[in-house]
Amino acid sequence: MNNDLPTPVAAYVAANAVFDADGMLAPFTFDAIVLDEGGRHEGHDEIRAWIQSAAINSRAVFTPETWREQDGHIVAEGLTAGDFPGSPIRFVFRFKLAGDRIAALEIA
């Protein structure tokens, strides 16, 4: 599935699978925004902190099962499994791309 995803999304997913925080951050623009669990994380410093707490510390890995383009976004759906209550949980990741970078990510 990762090979089919647009390059920046595939890079994010691949880095997440091996708990590589730097690799997860690399595809984001410097002024990117992540919306997750009611929180807003803007810019590399805030997104790096979010990656550490939301993915690395809880060993959470998102595995996309399907994806599509919708309203200018890449919408990926799949399970997130890790060391957190209720794992695994089905999530929808909505990526907004700017060229070959992720400009925004909303997780629901």
Helices and strands as residue ranges (DSSP letters): H 7-17, H 21-25, E 28-36, E 39-42, H 43-51, I 52-56, E 61-70, E 73-81, E 89-98, E 101-107
